[in-house]
Amino acid sequence: MIELSDRTKVISPSMTLAISSKAKALAAQGEDVCNFGVGEPDFNTPEHIREAAKRALDEGKTKYAPSGGVPHLRELIAEKLRRENNLPYTADQVIVSTGGKQALLNTLLAILSPGDEALIPVPYWVSYPEIVKLARAKPIYLHTTEATGFKITPEQLIEAINGKTQVLILNSPSNPTGAIYTPEEIKALAEVIVEHGIAVLSDEIYEKLIYDDAQHLSIGSLGPELLELTITGNGFSKAYAAPGWRLGYAAGPKHIIQAAINIQSHTTSGATTFAQYGAIAALEGSPDAIEAMRQEFQRRRDLMYEGICAIPGLHCSKPQGAFYVFPNISATDVDSMTFCQRLLEEELVAVVPGIAFGANANIRLSYATNAATIEKGLERLDRFVRGLR
């Protein structure tokens, strides 16, 4: 028998995808499942983006693209980052990858070596620790609480940094909590990063999905010294409702991006060519469809948040961005894995256990689904929780 590598033994499968697969399998069997598991917009990709990809196919844009991405798309991404985020990147500082996840993987592979440490705030997106492990580095967890808004403090960051620290992974707006660091909080963390000279990987894929009076600030915009320490990750899956297109990107110092492109050239070669022309249309087109989706997500956020808060035994921070709520279930005296397994089996409601994000007292629900499903799922969740007490 062929032995598995050590690399495969230190990573875990994605629990969010596993929950979604089980929910979809039950639905395929005819079960009426309320699926709040996967972070996938239920909207179709806007028409002008789809049409651009169709035209690209008809025009024969089915050959290999340059490994770093179609040049015009890289230029548009750099222009977008300059205009919207105050990040003075150029096209040769951008890599287009097969999804935002690969962009993060390639850039971390470019900067992490065995023995390096990557700082990861908890709760975290499920893939951050696994990507760090794939790079043969060590994830170091910085725990947060609802009392701190699920955000780390400068003091925590200072205490965690040592000679092995290479990078802080920062995700704002956050998956799974929907928390957003205020501009003042970003600036306070930035001072520590510059003082200690560590890198920061800023995952900003939910930047267009923010609500109420929340503000998004790209940490790399806070001056040239910080920009040289920053890698900015983003993509088209969330804001443009294009998860299946598998298009993401990262921008950063030229030598880091070139190294990431070299890595990519020996793995996927590059992102799908005709899909990149859809991304060009996304960046060149009207933002109206994106704003309409954001407004609908906000309505759904309110519906789900208010419904959860009305369930005895659950309490929840109000998310400011993304499309998740992260309620605390500790009053039920049930761990998150057991809670989610029983909820799916008994009430056909799929949610993700908080242990997948490093927080066993919580569960994650995605409101990237229609209002009718949210209302039905909340009724079932209420019945389930009352039955536990």
PLY file of the C-alpha trace (Angstrom):
ply
format ascii 1.0
element vertex 389
property float x
property float y
property float z
element edge 388
property int vertex1
property int vertex2
end_header
0.00 0.00 0.00
1.25 3.50 -0.84
1.87 5.48 2.35
0.44 8.94 2.79
2.79 11.86 3.26
3.24 13.56 6.63
1.61 16.64 5.09
-1.73 14.88 4.69
-1.70 13.71 8.30
-1.68 17.19 9.81
-4.61 18.69 7.92
-8.33 18.15 8.44
-11.10 18.08 5.82
-13.28 21.16 5.49
-16.17 20.75 7.94
-18.23 23.41 6.17
-18.07 21.52 2.88
-18.77 18.22 4.67
-21.91 19.62 6.31
-23.09 21.11 3.02
-22.50 17.83 1.18
-24.56 15.91 3.74
-27.35 18.48 3.55
-27.38 18.33 -0.25
-27.44 14.53 -0.17
-30.50 14.60 2.11
-32.17 17.13 -0.17
-31.44 14.90 -3.17
-33.31 12.12 -1.35
-36.37 14.37 -1.17
-35.90 15.69 2.37
-36.93 19.27 3.11
-33.57 20.56 4.36
-32.91 24.11 5.52
-29.25 24.49 4.57
-27.45 27.24 6.49
-24.11 25.50 6.14
-22.05 26.72 3.24
-20.99 30.31 2.59
-22.39 30.47 -0.93
-24.68 33.25 -2.23
-27.96 31.89 -3.57
-28.11 34.61 -6.24
-27.08 33.88 -9.79
-23.95 35.63 -11.06
-25.07 38.95 -12.61
-26.05 38.66 -16.27
-23.40 40.97 -17.72
-20.68 38.84 -16.12
-22.16 35.61 -17.46
-22.55 37.12 -20.93
-18.92 38.23 -20.98
-17.75 34.70 -20.24
-20.01 33.34 -22.99
-18.56 35.82 -25.48
-15.06 34.81 -24.45
-15.92 31.19 -25.21
-17.38 32.12 -28.59
-14.28 34.18 -29.37
-12.01 31.22 -28.68
-10.53 32.45 -25.39
-9.99 28.87 -24.28
-6.19 28.72 -24.40
-3.75 29.06 -21.52
-3.65 32.49 -19.94
-0.42 33.79 -18.39
0.12 32.12 -15.02
-0.37 35.37 -13.12
-3.64 36.14 -14.89
-4.93 37.87 -18.02
-2.97 41.16 -18.15
-6.03 43.39 -18.52
-7.68 41.74 -15.52
-4.56 42.27 -13.41
-4.56 45.93 -14.45
-8.24 46.32 -13.52
-7.70 44.67 -10.13
-4.79 46.99 -9.41
-6.93 49.96 -10.48
-9.79 48.78 -8.24
-7.45 48.46 -5.26
-6.07 51.95 -5.87
-9.50 53.54 -6.32
-11.57 51.74 -3.69
-9.00 50.69 -1.09
-6.29 53.34 -1.36
-3.77 50.58 -2.05
-1.22 51.79 -4.63
-0.62 48.44 -6.31
0.42 47.96 -9.93
-0.57 45.11 -12.24
2.69 43.24 -11.66
1.84 43.14 -7.94
-1.34 41.11 -8.58
-1.87 37.37 -8.97
-5.16 35.92 -10.23
-5.79 32.42 -8.90
-8.29 29.59 -8.97
-10.35 31.02 -6.12
-9.42 33.21 -3.20
-8.30 30.13 -1.27
-5.56 29.35 -3.79
-4.40 32.97 -3.79
-3.94 32.74 -0.01
-2.22 29.37 -0.26
0.22 30.50 -2.93
1.21 33.66 -1.08
1.64 31.83 2.23
3.72 29.16 0.51
5.86 32.02 -0.77
6.57 33.47 2.69
6.37 30.57 5.18
9.12 28.06 5.91
9.26 25.10 8.30
9.42 26.41 11.86
7.76 29.74 11.05
4.67 30.76 12.98
1.47 32.32 11.64
-0.82 34.17 14.04
-4.52 33.36 13.55
-7.31 35.08 15.52
-10.00 32.73 16.85
-12.70 32.19 15.61
-11.07 31.67 12.22
-12.08 30.59 8.75
-11.63 26.83 8.65
-8.91 26.81 5.98
-6.43 29.22 7.58
-4.80 26.71 9.95
-4.76 23.99 7.31
-3.11 26.23 4.71
-0.46 27.21 7.27
0.17 23.53 8.02
0.45 22.74 4.30
3.19 25.37 4.18
4.97 23.41 6.96
4.54 26.30 9.39
2.80 26.40 12.77
-0.55 28.13 13.43
-0.60 30.14 16.68
-4.08 31.00 17.90
-5.12 34.34 19.39
-8.41 33.79 21.21
-11.17 36.40 21.20
-14.55 36.62 22.90
-17.93 38.13 22.24
-17.01 40.78 24.83
-14.18 41.98 22.55
-16.38 41.75 19.47
-14.44 38.67 18.33
-11.44 40.93 17.62
-7.87 40.75 18.84
-6.21 43.63 20.67
-2.79 45.20 20.06
-1.70 43.86 23.46
-2.57 40.31 22.40
-0.62 40.75 19.20
2.45 42.09 20.99
2.39 39.20 23.46
2.16 36.60 20.68
4.99 37.90 18.50
8.37 36.22 18.83
11.38 35.48 16.67
9.49 32.77 14.77
6.49 34.95 13.90
6.24 35.53 10.17
2.67 36.65 9.51
-0.65 37.69 11.05
-3.72 36.49 9.17
-6.42 39.15 9.44
-9.97 38.66 8.15
-12.28 41.67 8.21
-15.23 41.40 7.62
-14.92 38.03 9.31
-16.00 34.53 8.51
-17.54 33.13 10.76
-18.54 36.04 13.01
-19.33 38.90 10.64
-17.17 41.17 12.82
-15.42 44.18 11.28
-12.39 45.91 12.74
-12.98 49.66 12.98
-10.46 51.99 11.30
-9.10 52.86 14.76
-8.62 49.17 15.60
-6.89 48.54 12.27
-4.54 51.46 12.89
-3.67 50.19 16.37
-2.78 46.74 15.00
-0.84 48.35 12.17
1.45 50.14 14.62
2.40 46.81 16.18
2.95 45.17 12.80
5.28 47.92 11.63
7.16 48.06 14.94
7.87 44.32 14.85
8.27 44.01 11.10
5.97 41.02 10.62
3.85 40.40 7.54
0.06 40.66 7.50
-2.19 38.69 5.17
-5.40 40.72 4.99
-8.27 38.62 3.67
-10.86 41.14 2.49
-13.14 38.95 0.41
-16.28 40.16 2.23
-15.40 43.87 1.96
-18.46 44.75 -0.15
-20.88 43.03 2.22
-21.02 45.47 5.15
-24.07 46.84 6.94
-25.36 49.73 8.99
-22.63 52.30 9.67
-19.67 49.89 9.59
-16.55 50.98 7.70
-13.96 48.82 5.99
-10.32 49.92 5.99
-7.60 48.04 4.12
-4.65 47.79 6.47
-2.13 48.17 3.66
-3.44 51.66 2.93
-1.87 53.07 6.10
1.45 54.06 4.55
4.34 52.78 2.41
6.09 50.94 5.25
2.97 48.95 6.04
2.19 48.31 2.38
5.54 46.53 2.06
4.47 44.18 4.85
0.95 43.53 3.53
-0.56 40.91 1.25
-4.18 41.71 0.37
-6.46 38.82 -0.58
-9.84 39.08 -2.30
-11.97 37.42 -4.94
-15.22 37.28 -6.89
-17.08 34.47 -5.08
-18.95 36.47 -2.46
-19.71 39.99 -3.68
-20.32 38.90 -7.29
-22.15 35.66 -6.42
-19.60 33.66 -8.40
-18.28 30.87 -6.15
-18.25 28.24 -8.87
-16.19 30.42 -11.18
-13.19 29.85 -8.90
-11.58 33.27 -9.26
-9.63 35.02 -6.54
-6.64 37.29 -6.33
-3.93 38.62 -4.08
-1.78 41.73 -4.24
1.44 42.48 -2.43
5.14 43.23 -2.73
6.38 42.40 -6.21
8.87 39.72 -5.13
6.20 37.91 -3.09
3.67 37.96 -5.92
6.26 36.76 -8.43
7.13 33.87 -6.13
3.43 33.02 -5.79
3.07 33.09 -9.58
6.02 30.71 -9.89
4.32 28.33 -7.45
1.05 28.62 -9.35
2.75 27.93 -12.66
3.65 24.46 -11.39
0.24 23.64 -9.89
-2.83 24.92 -11.74
-0.84 26.91 -14.34
-3.44 29.63 -13.84
-7.12 30.41 -13.49
-9.63 29.48 -16.20
-9.16 31.84 -19.12
-12.75 32.55 -20.19
-13.83 32.98 -16.55
-11.28 35.78 -16.25
-13.10 37.69 -18.98
-16.23 37.45 -16.85
-14.21 38.99 -14.02
-13.16 41.81 -16.33
-16.84 42.55 -16.96
-17.48 42.42 -13.20
-14.90 45.14 -12.55
-15.86 47.26 -15.56
-19.63 46.97 -15.13
-22.21 48.73 -13.01
-22.18 48.04 -9.25
-25.99 48.15 -9.09
-26.47 44.37 -8.96
-23.86 44.08 -6.23
-25.56 46.76 -4.14
-28.95 45.09 -4.61
-27.53 41.82 -3.28
-25.91 43.63 -0.35
-29.22 45.22 0.61
-30.98 41.86 0.46
-28.26 40.28 2.59
-28.81 43.03 5.17
-32.55 42.29 5.28
-31.80 38.60 5.74
-29.21 39.42 8.42
-31.84 41.30 10.39
-34.37 38.49 9.99
-31.99 35.78 11.15
-30.38 37.80 13.95
-33.72 38.82 15.44
-35.04 35.27 15.15
-32.04 33.77 16.93
-32.16 36.35 19.70
-35.78 35.35 20.34
-34.83 31.72 21.02
-34.36 31.05 24.76
-30.92 29.60 25.41
-29.17 31.26 22.47
-27.47 34.63 22.36
-25.73 36.27 19.48
-23.62 39.28 18.53
-25.05 41.28 15.65
-22.81 40.79 12.59
-21.69 43.89 10.71
-20.57 42.18 7.53
-20.35 38.97 5.46
-23.42 36.68 5.60
-23.06 34.68 8.80
-24.33 34.73 12.37
-22.37 33.00 15.12
-24.68 32.37 18.08
-23.49 31.02 21.41
-25.09 27.70 22.42
-23.31 27.15 25.75
-26.56 27.47 27.73
-27.79 24.25 26.09
-24.93 22.24 27.67
-24.36 20.53 24.31
-21.08 20.74 22.39
-21.24 22.24 18.92
-20.64 18.98 17.00
-23.38 17.10 18.84
-25.71 20.09 18.52
-25.26 20.28 14.75
-25.50 16.54 14.15
-28.72 16.27 16.12
-30.18 19.41 14.57
-29.67 17.99 11.09
-30.97 14.53 12.00
-33.99 15.66 14.03
-35.03 18.90 12.32
-33.30 18.80 8.91
-31.47 22.07 9.58
-27.83 22.20 8.48
-25.47 24.52 10.39
-21.72 24.33 11.02
-20.30 23.45 14.46
-18.22 26.21 15.98
-15.42 23.76 16.74
-14.57 23.98 13.02
-13.68 27.62 13.65
-11.98 27.00 16.99
-15.04 27.98 19.07
-16.91 25.00 20.49
-19.50 27.15 22.30
-20.88 28.50 19.02
-22.48 27.45 15.76
-22.40 29.23 12.40
-25.43 29.86 10.24
-25.23 31.39 6.79
-28.09 33.65 5.73
-27.11 33.41 2.07
-30.49 31.89 1.35
-34.05 33.11 0.88
-36.24 34.57 3.61
-38.73 31.69 3.51
-35.97 29.18 4.26
-34.64 31.38 7.05
-38.06 31.63 8.69
-38.70 27.89 8.40
-35.23 27.04 9.69
-35.61 29.38 12.67
-38.88 27.70 13.64
-37.16 24.32 13.57
-34.14 25.64 15.46
-36.41 27.12 18.13
-38.23 23.80 18.52
-34.95 21.90 18.73
-33.39 24.19 21.37
-36.54 24.15 23.50
-36.45 20.37 23.38
-32.90 20.37 24.78
-33.79 22.37 27.89
0 1
1 2
2 3
3 4
4 5
5 6
6 7
7 8
8 9
9 10
10 11
11 12
12 13
13 14
14 15
15 16
16 17
17 18
18 19
19 20
20 21
21 22
22 23
23 24
24 25
25 26
26 27
27 28
28 29
29 30
30 31
31 32
32 33
33 34
34 35
35 36
36 37
37 38
38 39
39 40
40 41
41 42
42 43
43 44
44 45
45 46
46 47
47 48
48 49
49 50
50 51
51 52
52 53
53 54
54 55
55 56
56 57
57 58
58 59
59 60
60 61
61 62
62 63
63 64
64 65
65 66
66 67
67 68
68 69
69 70
70 71
71 72
72 73
73 74
74 75
75 76
76 77
77 78
78 79
79 80
80 81
81 82
82 83
83 84
84 85
85 86
86 87
87 88
88 89
89 90
90 91
91 92
92 93
93 94
94 95
95 96
96 97
97 98
98 99
99 100
100 101
101 102
102 103
103 104
104 105
105 106
106 107
107 108
108 109
109 110
110 111
111 112
112 113
113 114
114 115
115 116
116 117
117 118
118 119
119 120
120 121
121 122
122 123
123 124
124 125
125 126
126 127
127 128
128 129
129 130
130 131
131 132
132 133
133 134
134 135
135 136
136 137
137 138
138 139
139 140
140 141
141 142
142 143
143 144
144 145
145 146
146 147
147 148
148 149
149 150
150 151
151 152
152 153
153 154
154 155
155 156
156 157
157 158
158 159
159 160
160 161
161 162
162 163
163 164
164 165
165 166
166 167
167 168
168 169
169 170
170 171
171 172
172 173
173 174
174 175
175 176
176 177
177 178
178 179
179 180
180 181
181 182
182 183
183 184
184 185
185 186
186 187
187 188
188 189
189 190
190 191
191 192
192 193
193 194
194 195
195 196
196 197
197 198
198 199
199 200
200 201
201 202
202 203
203 204
204 205
205 206
206 207
207 208
208 209
209 210
210 211
211 212
212 213
213 214
214 215
215 216
216 217
217 218
218 219
219 220
220 221
221 222
222 223
223 224
224 225
225 226
226 227
227 228
228 229
229 230
230 231
231 232
232 233
233 234
234 235
235 236
236 237
237 238
238 239
239 240
240 241
241 242
242 243
243 244
244 245
245 246
246 247
247 248
248 249
249 250
250 251
251 252
252 253
253 254
254 255
255 256
256 257
257 258
258 259
259 260
260 261
261 262
262 263
263 264
264 265
265 266
266 267
267 268
268 269
269 270
270 271
271 272
272 273
273 274
274 275
275 276
276 277
277 278
278 279
279 280
280 281
281 282
282 283
283 284
284 285
285 286
286 287
287 288
288 289
289 290
290 291
291 292
292 293
293 294
294 295
295 296
296 297
297 298
298 299
299 300
300 301
301 302
302 303
303 304
304 305
305 306
306 307
307 308
308 309
309 310
310 311
311 312
312 313
313 314
314 315
315 316
316 317
317 318
318 319
319 320
320 321
321 322
322 323
323 324
324 325
325 326
326 327
327 328
328 329
329 330
330 331
331 332
332 333
333 334
334 335
335 336
336 337
337 338
338 339
339 340
340 341
341 342
342 343
343 344
344 345
345 346
346 347
347 348
348 349
349 350
350 351
351 352
352 353
353 354
354 355
355 356
356 357
357 358
358 359
359 360
360 361
361 362
362 363
363 364
364 365
365 366
366 367
367 368
368 369
369 370
370 371
371 372
372 373
373 374
374 375
375 376
376 377
377 378
378 379
379 380
380 381
381 382
382 383
383 384
384 385
385 386
386 387
387 388
